[in-house]
Amino acid sequence: MRNALPFSGLNVVDFGQYVAGPAVAMILADLGANVVHIDSPNGPLWKHSANAVLNRNKTNIQLDLKSGSDLDRALSLCSQADVIIENFRPGTMKKLGVDLDALRETNPSLITLSLPGFASNDQLRKQWKATEAVIAASSGAFTDMGYNRVLMGCDPSFSPLTLGSAYATMLAASGVSLALFEREKSGHGDHIEVPVAAALMEGLSYNSIDIEGMPERYHTMREKEIARRREAGLPMDVTYDELQEYLDPFYRTYKCKDGRYFYVVCPSHRNHARRCLELAGIYDELVAEGLPEVENLYLPHSQWEAETSIGVYPLPANWAAKISEKMKHVFITKTSEEWGKLFGEGGIPGAPHRSTQEWVNAPYSLESGLIVEVNDPEYGVMKQPGPLVWFEELGEELCDIAPRKFAEYQDAERLFSQAGLNRNYELSPNVEPDRQWLKGVRVLDLTNVIAGPHSTAFLSRFGAEVIKLDPTKPMYDPLIGVFFSYLSNIGKKSLLLDMLTDEGKPIFEALVKTCDIVVINAPSRQVEPLGLSEERLKALNPDAIFCRLDCLGGPKRGEKTDYIGYDDIIQANSGIMTRFGGAETPEEHAHLGTLDVNCGFAAGLAMSVALYVRAKTGQVLRPRTSLSSTTNLAQIKYSHDYEGAPPRDEPSGREALGYGALSHFYQTHDGWLYLDATEADINKLEMLEEFRGISTCDEAGRKAMLANQFKRKPNDVWLNKLSQLDVAAAQSRSIEWLRKRYSRPQDGQVGFDSGSYAFSTHHEHPSGYVTTMVDHYSIRPKEAKIIAAPQTERFGRSSRRVLGELGFGESDIQSLIDKGIVSDGWSAEFLPS
């Protein structure tokens, strides 16, 4: 059965430890590759049940690379490999005797992947002990935790999600897949570096973007209250209950009849908001009370015929309060589960808050293949995440996951030698020095909001030509429709077309015939009405890869497959919000696009694999992923279960500042420091005069000693002392701090040279607003070229150009525009004022 999977026949050596390296290898193994995971004789460096997930579908062996004979065995496996993966500090593998550059000189078709915590050219940080928490603290992930935490005075905050590793995993797996695609064309391999810190910054891109002079209409009630308090010198001491009244009624939590909570997320879509009010039975009542309606939300705010409108975010305080109060009275009349069914079947984004354990054990998770059962040799029958990406033709096969296999070297040697792939690639003599992996690939993008558009923007950095097709009349307000596009539509041509009209359909069909990939984010029930059925697309272009991503989809159909939703919906339903805010006070994980961005990267991965398969075999697959599969990776420490599992160590709530005394935030003389030590570091800490006796203290005593001593000296002193002992620690930095220090005027280049952090300031951004945003710099091939894609253009800017390329004359194009079939703009202003 595994012979039918996309990466069948590929040999992969996985030296990875902790999350990122093993997770990339897990994805390759899930997709059919022969993966040998190598641990030291002492076993994995990270002792955690998540290793049963990360090392599934792999042959697991132990080798001592400091032993000559074991090193020879490792090198023998590497000589038979297509891909080698490691995620240690730069230079570590070479010191151990595994020289990736030398291996690639011997075998130019070899692909090697390194996932260091910080970039190999980051002179300050590259040799830091880069744990997940150290990377997060250094990258602003614990400081920029959203408006809620600012108003409540929580700085720093802490989250146990392994976001850096999750983003790095998807980016790195995509990079490997694209390198494999390139190898099918040229025979050449590559070395790819993906620093986890850089990947985290790309994942947080919607949190780090800065637009100078952002129009007032986009400022939320929370932002205005923060500004008011700062101007008046008032403390940030809002309680959780008080905070709720600063939230939009269509973007907040409501208590239900069963005492549990329900999260509503439909603020910027006119139809979704109206359906919500109609379901609640209060729409007509609000209209009678004067609920305003603005026909064209893309006019400047000064030209609106009313102060606000349903389907616009944010609402003004008076209407927000009125609608919220009515909604509170309605939601208390039904249970959270009842509301979940009503919202799902009514096409309204919303979901009940649940814990991760509830998510893992939910009937739908199992029936959909988002969670599968694997009989692990150590833990027995485990519930584990299903495949993170899949293909419509191979859903069942990809859910058939084998447990990790503990084996001997001879088993690994036999596995590799039996691989059917011919590794004697003919090296093309005329390889472009700056070759782009996706040059010549054409993509038709039918997506919206973040995850979908982000997936195709991701492809543009590798040279893909992307045509972004949107309707002539926008479905979302400008905050989502335009502001998000600053990041999600980079590098694309924008076409506005009503593809469902008689005159629009032939244009759409002509585009499909010219494209390699067609992408949409929608549940399966919407595919047929949009004319995107498999039969129609195959008739138009049998070689076109049709990629679909959605909210709750899995490899198999289930009761909730067609429910719609956003990032926040899955955060609530999969336990992220319950952990972050606490069981009784669930709170959105602070990072905008927490799951959306990585779902976009996952779709990019799925499309890359499909391109590789098409190039290698001619088979055309239909790649899939979802926000729901992405949440399992972000929560890899918690998104599994088995009988007898001990209570999970899940720091939760606003008071949580770490896992325990040794892994915790401490206030220093001039700021905050995250110490991420382990029991193995106790003797090292004892070497410091300030911490003598810590080994004899209990947990409370350790915390008291560390807190008392850390506040006596500044961060630099402590970081110097701890780094000399190789104890993991980092100063808590903000994204703003990083942006100020690592920004440069936009120069048409990708900022690889600046180390782990790189931002570009666009003084002539097409929108007219000076804009600073993170570079697309986390995937760093040695041979292939990553381009700085052109900035997002105004919607409809390329409508005439795209139609002209299809053979339409100017008079025909103007006629289509006059009829409303095509448009060359949603508004006179790029970002309506």
N, C-alpha and C positions, 0 to 999 in steps of 0.2 A: 504493500500500500504506500509506503514512504517513497517508492520509486516514482510515484506520480506527482510528488511535491516539487515545488519550483527549484529548490536548491539541492535536489537529489544528486548525489555523486560528488558534491563539493566536500573537501576535507578542510576542517578548521581546527587549529590548535588554540585553546583558550587558557592563557596564563592568568586571567583576570581574578580579582578578589573583590570582596564587598559587593556593590550593586552594578555599577556601570559596565565594566568589562564582561562579567558573567551574563548580564542581561542582554547585551548585544549578541553574545554567543548563543544565548537561549533563543532569541528570535531566529537566528540562522538555523538552529537545530529544529525549532518548531516548523520551519519551512522546508525541512528535509535534509539539511546538511549533516554530514558525519562530524560530530564535534567531540574532541577529546579535551576534557578539562583537567588541568594539572594542578594539584595541590602539593604542598610540602609534606614530608612525613608526619608533621604535627597537625595536618588537616587544614581547613580553611582558616584564614586570619580572623574572619568574622564568624563567631559561633552563634548562629541564628537559624531558626526553622525556615526562614526565607530561602536558605541555600537549597532546600528541597525543591523549591520552585525554580530558582535560577539555574539549577544544574540538571533539570529534567531533560529527557531526550538526549542526554550526553553520556559518554563513557568517561567515568571519573577514575583517574589514577593518581598515585603519589610518586613524586620524584624529588630527590634532593639535588638541586642544581649545583650545589657546592661539592658534590661528589662527581668525579670524572666520568664514571660509568653511567650515572643517571643523566648527566649533561649530554653525553653522547646519544643516549636514548631520546632525549628531548630534541636534539638537533636532527636525529633521524626522522622523527615525526615532522619536524618543520620542513625538512627537505621534500616531503610528500604533500605538503599543505598548499591549498589555494589561498587561505586567509590565516593570518596569525594575529591574535588580539592580546594586548596587555594594557594594564592601567596603573602602573607604578610611577614613581617620581622619575623625571627625565634622567636618562643614563643608567637606571637601575638594571634593566635587562642586559645591557652591554656588559656591565660589571659582573653579572652572573654568567656571562659566556654566551648569551643569545644576542648576537649582533644583527639587528633587523636590516641594516643597510647592507651588510655583507651577504646576508641571505638573499636579498633582492638582486645583488650583483650576480650571484650564482644563478638565480632564477628570476629573470626580468618579468615574468608573468605573475609573480607573487604579489599579493596585496597584504600589506601590514597596517595595523591600526593601533594607535596609542591614544589612551584617554587619561592624560595626567590631570591632577587637580587644577593646577595652574599651568599656563602656557610654558613651553620649553624655552621661549625667549623672554619670559618675565623674570628679569634679573633679581627683583625683590622677593618674589614669592615661590619660584619654581621648586625650591628645595624644602618648602614648608611641609609639615605633616598635614596633608590636605584632606582632612575628614569632611564629611558632608556638612557638619555644623560650622567648621572653619571656613569653608567655601561660602556658605550662606551668609555668615556674619561679615565676611570681607566684601561681599557683593551687594549689600543693602537689603538682603531678603528678610532680615529680622528687624530692620528699622522702618522700611517703607511698607508698613502693613495695613495701609488703607485709612480712609477718613474715620471709620469707626474707632480704631485704636487711637488715633490722634485726639479725637474728642473725649475719649475715656482716659486719656493721659497714660496710655500703655506704650512705653518706649524704653528699652526694646521689647519686642514680643518674641515668642518662640513657637516654632512649629516643627513637629517631628517628620513631616513629609520629606522624602528624599527627592525634592524637585530638581536639584542640579543633576543628579544621576539620571532621573527620568528623562529630562530634556536631552542630556548627552547621549543616552541610549538610543533614542529615536534618530537623532541627527547622525550619530556614528553608524548605525545600521543602514541608514539611507546612503551615507557616503560609501560604505562597502558595496552596497547593491549597485550604485551608479558606477563604481570602479569595475565591478564585474560586467556591467553593460558595456563599458568602454573596452574591456578586454576582449569581448566578443568581436569588436570591430578592428582593434589594432593589435591584439595579442599582448599588449603591455599592461603590467600591473601598476601599483602606486603605493606610496606610503601616505597615510592619512593621520593627522593629529586632530583630536577634538578635545580641547581643554574643558573640563567640567565647569569651571568658572565662566568661561565664554558662553558655553551652552546655557547656563543659568541666566546670563544677561539677555541672551536672545529670547529665552522663555519669558522673561519679565519685560519684554520690549514695550508692552502697552502701559507699563508702570513708569518707564524711564523716559518716554517721549515728552518733550517740552515744546509747547507752541506759544511763542511770545504774543501777548495781546489776545488770548482766546476770548471770543465774544461772550458777553455776560449771560446770554441766554442758555449757555451750556453749563453754567455753574450750579451745582446742586445745593440743596438746603444745608447739607453738611459742610460743604466748602464755604458757604456764606457765614455759617456759624463759627467755623474755625477762624475766618478772617476777622469777624466781629470781636471775638475773644482776644485775638492777638493784638488788634488795634487798641482795645480797651485795657489790655494788660490783665485779663481775667484768666484764671486757671482752666486747664482742660480737665474737668472733673465730672463730665456727664455720666450718669449711671446707665446701665444697660436698658432699663425701662424707659428712661428719658430719651435715649438714643433712638428708640423706635419711632418717635414722633418726628424725627428728622429724615425718615426714610419715605420714599415714594410708595403710595399704596399698591402699586403694581410691581414692587421690587422689595418685598419684605416678608417676614414670618408672621403667621397667625396661629393662635391657639385653637384647637378643635375640641369636639365633644368628648373624645377619649383622653383628654389631658395632654395629648401629643401635639406636634407642631407641623404646619404646612407652609411651604415656601412658594410664593407666587412670583413669577418673573415674566411679565409681558408689558413692559413700560413703553416701548418705542415702536410698536406695531399696532396700527389703528384697529385692524380686525381682531387681533388677539385680545386687546384691552376691552373692546366692546363685547366680545364673547364672554369674557370673564364677568363683566357687570351683568350681562343678560343671564348667565348661569346663576349668579348670585341673586337675581331677581330685583336688582336695584337700578338698572339702566334707565327705565322710563321715569322712575322717581327722580333720578339725578337730572334728566333732561328737563323735567317739570320745574326743577329748582334752578335751571339756567345753565346747565353744563355746556360750556362753549364748544364750538366746532369750527376749526379753521380748515378751509379747503386745501390750500397750498402751503404746506409747512416749510417749503423751500424758498419762500419769499423772505426778505429781511424782516426781522421781528417787528420793526416799526411799521410795516405795511400789513400786518395781520388785522383781520376784521374783528378779532376777539383777543382777550389777554392770554388764552391758552387753548389747548384742544386735547381731546382724548387721543391717545397714541403718540404723545410727545413726552419726552423726558428731558429735564425734570419738570414736574408740575409745580406751580406756585404753592406756597404754604397753605393758603386758605382752602384750595380745592383738594390738596393732598390730605389735609386733616379731615375734611368732610367725607371724602370717599373712604379713607382708612377707618373712620369710626363706624360707618355702615358695614364695611367688610368684616370688622371684628365681630359684630353682632350676628352676621350670617355664618361665619366659619365655625362658631361655637355650636351650631345646630347639627353638625355631622362629624363623623370620625375622620381622622386624617386619611385613612385608607379609602373611605367613601369619596372624599374629595379627590384623591389621586385617580380613582377610576373615572369620575365625572370630568375632570380636567383632561385626562388622557383621551377619552372617547370623544370629548368635545373639541379637540384640536386646540387646547389652551396650554401654554407652558406653565407647569407647576408640579410639585411633587412633595410627598411627606418626608420630613426629616427622619432619618434612620441611622443606626450605628453601622460601622463597617462589618461587624459580625452578622448583623441582620441582613446586610446587602449580600455577603458571601453565601449565606444560607437561604436566601429568598428563593422561592420556587421559580420565579421568572429568570433569575440569574442562571439557574441550572438548565432550565428548558431551552434557553436561548444560546447556550454554549459560552456565555460570558464567564461562567464558572464551570469547571469540569472536575471530575473525580479521578485522582491518580493514586495508585497503590504504591506509596513510597516504602523503600526497604527499612527505614528507621521509624517513621511515624504512622505507618499503615495507610488506610484510605484517607486521603487528604482532599479537601476542596481547594482547588488552585485556580488562578486566572486562566481563562481560555486563551486562544491565540490572540495576540494584540492586533494583528492584521490578518485578513483572510481573503478568499476569493470565492465568488458565488458557486463556481464549479467544484470547489474542494472544501466546502464548509465542514462536512462530516469527517473527512479524512484529517483535517487539521485539528479537530477536537479529539482525535484518538492519540492522546499524549502518553508516552512511555515514561515511567519513573526513572530517575537517575540510576545509573548502573555502576556499582563499585567494582572495579576490575583491575587486572594486572597489565603491565606494559605490553605483554605479548598480545593481549586482547585488542589493545589500541593499534598495535602494528598491523594486526590482521584486518581490523576494520578499515584502515587506510589503504592497505594494499588491495583490498577487494573493491575499492571505489571504481566505478565504471567511467569516470571522466578522463578524457585524453588531455593530459596537461602539456603536451608538446605543442604549444601555441606558435603559430608562425608570426613572427614579429614584423609588423609593417615597417618598412624602411622610411616612410614619408610621414611620420607622425608630426603633427603641428607642435611647435615648442610651447604654445599657449593653448593647447586644445581644451575645449569645453565639453564636458560630459554630455550635455544635452543640446549642443548646437545642431540645428536642423530639425529638432523635435517641435511640433506645433500643438498647442493646447487650447481647447475651447472651455472656458470657465463659466459655469452657470450658477455659481455659488453665491452665498451672502453671509453677512455678519463677520465672524472671525475665522473659525476653523477651516471652512471650505476655501475662502479666498487666501488664507495664509498658506494652504497647501500648494497652490499654484504660484504664489509669490515666491515660495521656497524654490520651486523649479526654475524660476527665471534667473536665479543667481548662477546657474550652471549653463546658461545660454539658451534655454527654451524660449520660444516665441509664444506669448500668452495673449489670447484675445478674451477680454472680460465682457461677457454679454449680460446686460441688465435690462429690465423692462423700461419702457418709455416713461412710465409713471412709477416713482419709487414706492416701495411697500413700507420702508422704515423711515423714521424721522432722521434729520441730518446728523444727530449725534452718532447713531450707529451707521447710517447710510454713507456719511462722508468722513467724519472724524476717524472712525476705525480704518477707513480706506487709506489713510496716510501710510499705514504699515502694511495692510493686507493687499493693496493693489499696486505695490511697487513693481515696476518693470512690465506693465501690461498696457495693451491698447484697449481703450474703452469704447464699446459699441452699445448704443441704446436701441433695442429692437423689440417690438411686440411679436414674438415668435409664434403666438397662437392664432394670429389672424391669417386669412387666406393668402395675403401678399407677403406676410412675414415667414410663413412656413417654408417656402422655397429658398429664402435667404438662409434660414437656419440649416436646411438640408445641404445647401452648397457649402456652408462652413464645415459641417460634419465631414463632408467628403474630402476636405483639405487637411483634416487634423489627425494627429496620432492618438490624442487623448481627449476625452470629454469628461468633465467633472461636474458633479452636482452634490449638494448636501440637502437631502430630503429623505423622509421615510419611504419605504417601498410603495406604499399606496398612492404616492404622488407621482410616481414615475410614469405610469400609463397615461394619466390625463395630460401630462406635459409632452406626450409624444416621444418618450425616451425608452420605450420598450426595447428589449433585446432584439426582437425581430426587426423593428424598424431601423435601429442603428446598424445592425448587421447588413441589412439590405442596402443602406446608404454607403457604408464603409466597413467591410468585413474585417479590416485590419485595425479599426479604431478600438482603443482600450477605454472602456466605460468605468469610471471610478465613482463610487458613491460613499459618502460618509453621513452619519446621522447621530441622533442622541442616544437612543436606547437599543440600537440594533446589535445583533450578535450573529455568529455563524449559522444559527438556526432560528427559525421563526418561533415566536412565543406571543403571549397575551399582550405584551406591551411593545412589541416590535414597531408599531406604527405611531406610537406616542411621539409628540414633538417636544422639543425643549432646547435648552442652552446649557452652557458650562455650569451655571449656578444650580440648575435642576439636578444634575448628577452629583455636584458637591453635596447637596442636601440629601439625596437619596442613598448615596454610597458611604455616608458617615464622615466626610471631611468637615462639614460644618459643625456636627455634633462634637467632634474631637476638638476643633479649633476654639469654639466658644464655650463648650460645656453642654452636658445633656439637657439642662433646663434653660440654657440661654444660647441656643445654636447661633452661629455667626458665620457669615460668608468668609471664606479664606481670602485674605486681603488682596491677593494679587489678581488683577484684572486679566482674564484669559488664562487662569491657572491650568485648566484642562484644554481649553480651546486651542492654544498655540501648539501644544504637544499633539493634539489630535490632527492638526494641520501637518505637523512633521510626520505623523504616522501615515497619513494619506500619501504624503510624498514618498515615504518608504514603500508603501504598497504599489504605487505607480512605478517606482523604480524597479521593483521586482518584476512587475508585469512587462516592462520594457526589456529587461534581461531575458525573460522567458520567450518573448516574441522574437528577439534577435537570435536566440539559441535554437529554438525549436519550431518557430512559426506559429505556435499556439497563442491565441488571444484570450487572456483571462480578464475577468471583471473584478478588480480589486475593491476591497471594502475595509472600513474601520469605523469606530464610533467613539463618542465621548465616554461611553460606558466602559469600553475596553481600556481607554487611556487612564481612567481613574484607578484601575487595578495596578498599573505600573507605578503611578504616583504614590500609591499606598502599599507598595510591595512588602513592607514589613508587617502589614496587617491584613492584607487581602487574601488570606488563606486560613484554613481551619482544619482541625483533626480532633479525634476523640482523645480526651485527656490533656488537651492543650492547656498550659498554665495561663493565669491571668496575664493579659498583654500589658507591657510597659508602654502606655500611651499617654504621654503628658498632654493634658487638655485644659482648656479654659484660659482666661486672661492672666491668671496668677502663675501659670507654668512658665518657668524660665530655664528649663532643661530637664534632664533625666534624673539627676541626683547630684550629690555634692561634687563629684568629680567631673561631671558634664553639665555645666551650668553657667549662666550669666553672673558676673560679679562686677560691682561698681569699683572703679579704680579712682585714683586721685583726680583724673582728668577725663573720665568717660566710662565706657563699659567694655569689658573684655569677656569673651566666651572661652572658658577653659573646657577642653574636650579630652580629658585624661581618662585612663582606664585603671583597673586594679593593678595591671602590670606596670603602671607608671608610679605607683606609690613609693617605691624605693628611690626613684629619681627625685620626687618631690622632697623626700627626706633629706636629700643632699643640700637643699636650700635652707639656710639658717632660719628663714621665716616660717618654714613648715616642719621643723623638727618635731617629732612626736605624732605626726599625722597618721602614721600607720597604726597607732594604738587607739585612735579615736573611733567612736561609733559614727554613724551617718550624720547625726545632728552636730556632733563635735567637729567633724571634718568641715561641714558647711560653715559653722561659726568661725573656725580658724581661718578658712580661706577668705571669707567675707571680711573679717577683721584685718587681715594682712593686705589683701589686694587694695583696699581703699587708702592705704598709706603711701603708695607710690604711683607714678603715672604709667600709662599703658606701655610706652616705649621701654621702660625699665623691665617690666614684667615680660614683655615679648622677647626681649633679648635673653633674659635668664632662662625662660622656658624653651626657646628655640635651641639654645646650647645643649639642653638636656633632651632634645627631640621629643618634647611634650607638646601636643597639639593645642594651639591657642590662637586667637585672632581678636583684633580690635573691631568693635561693631562700627561699620561704616554705613553711610546712607547712599542711596542711588544718586542723590543730588551731589554729594561729595565726589563720587566717582565721575559723574557727568562733567563737572567743572574741571577736573584734572585730566581727563582723558578724551576731551572733545577737541576737534580740529575743524577748521573750515572745510567744507565738502570739496574734495579734490579729485573725484572720479575714481578713487582707489578704495580697496577694502583694507581696513586698518590692522592687518596682521602684525605689522612691525611694532605696535605699541604694547604688545604683551597680551595680558588676559582681558583687558578692557579697551574698547574703542567705540567712540561716538563721532558722528559727523554733524556739523551745523550747516544747514542749508539756508544761506542768506537770501537766495533767490528761489525759494521753494515755489512750485507752480501755484500754490494757494495764495501766495502773497504774504504769508506769515512766516517769520523766521522760525525754523523748526530744527530741533536737535533730536536725533534718534540713534539708537545703537546700530552699529554696522552689522552686516550679515557675514560674520567673520569666524564662526566657531568651527566650521568644517575647513580644514587646512590641508589640501593635498600637496604633495611635493611636486608632482608632474602636471596635473590638470590645473586649469585656471578657474578661479571664482571671480565673477565680475560684480562691480558695483552697478546694479541695475538702475535705470532711470527712475526718477521720483514719480509718485502717483500723479497721473494727469486728471484734469477735470472730467467728470462723467460725460460721455458723448464726444469727447475731444477727437477721437479717431473714427467716429461713425462714417464720415465721408470717405476717409482713407481706406477703411476695411472694405466698404462696398465697392470702392473704385478698384481694389485689388481683385474683387470677384467679377469684374467686368462691367459694372454699372456705370453709365454715363452721368455727368453732372446733372442734367435735366431730369433723369430718372430718379436720382437720389433726392433732388429737391422735391419732386412729386411725392415720394415716400415720406419725406419730412412733413410736407404740407398735409398729408392724410393722417399723420400721427402714427404711421407704421414704424418710422425711424425717428430718432431725435438726436440733436447734437448738443443737448445739455438739459439738465434738470433745473438749473438755476443760473442766473446771471453771475452770481458769486460762487467761487469754488466751495467755500465753507460759509453758508448763509449767515449773515450778521444778525 
